[in-house]
Every structure is written in C-alpha cells, then in structure tokens.
C-alpha cells in the first residue's frame, strides 16, 4: 500500500482501490485506540481493493501519484 501526500491510501501505485484516511486522522473526538482501530480497518479495506492484475498502463499519471 502507498500513502499519498494528500492522505489517500492506495492499494497500488497504478490501479486499485483508494481509501481516504484524512477523516480518521483529523477527527478530534476519537480516542487513540479507536483511531488505531479505524486505521487498521482502512488498511484492511485497501488490501481488499487491490487488483489481481494490472492493465499495463494504470489509471493515473506517475506525476499525479508522486512518481
């Protein structure tokens, strides 16, 4: 998984699911253990969204994802 500069957790640089973790990180009312649970769930979801294969080109330019 890759975490982008804008808080998006991506299952793959080129293709696959994205999980926005900014709401978890910015939530002021979450107790620390709940924040860790939510982050763990976001990681699990990101892995679940990972594609089995790639189309060869991806759906985003490398400059957009930091490469």
Secondary structure, 3 states (H helix, E strand, C coil): CEECCCCEEECCCCCCCEEECHHHHHCCCCCHHHHHHHHHHHHHHHHHCCCCCCCCCCCCCHHHCCC
